[in-house]
């Protein structure tokens, strides 16, 4: 909820100030969110192949 309200830098500062267990949950959620965003970007811009080395790290 915090990242949808206002400036991202301020909201991330609030997340850092959360209790440790809530901060861990927020971190996992942000990583999952970035994963979804990356998957959508790859599907949209790299579907026909690309030269991004980081797309082939597991290969």
Residue pairs with C-beta under 8 A, 6 or more apart in sequence:
2 11
2 14
2 15
2 26
3 11
3 12
3 15
3 30
5 11
15 23
15 26
15 30
16 23
18 26
42 55
46 52
46 55
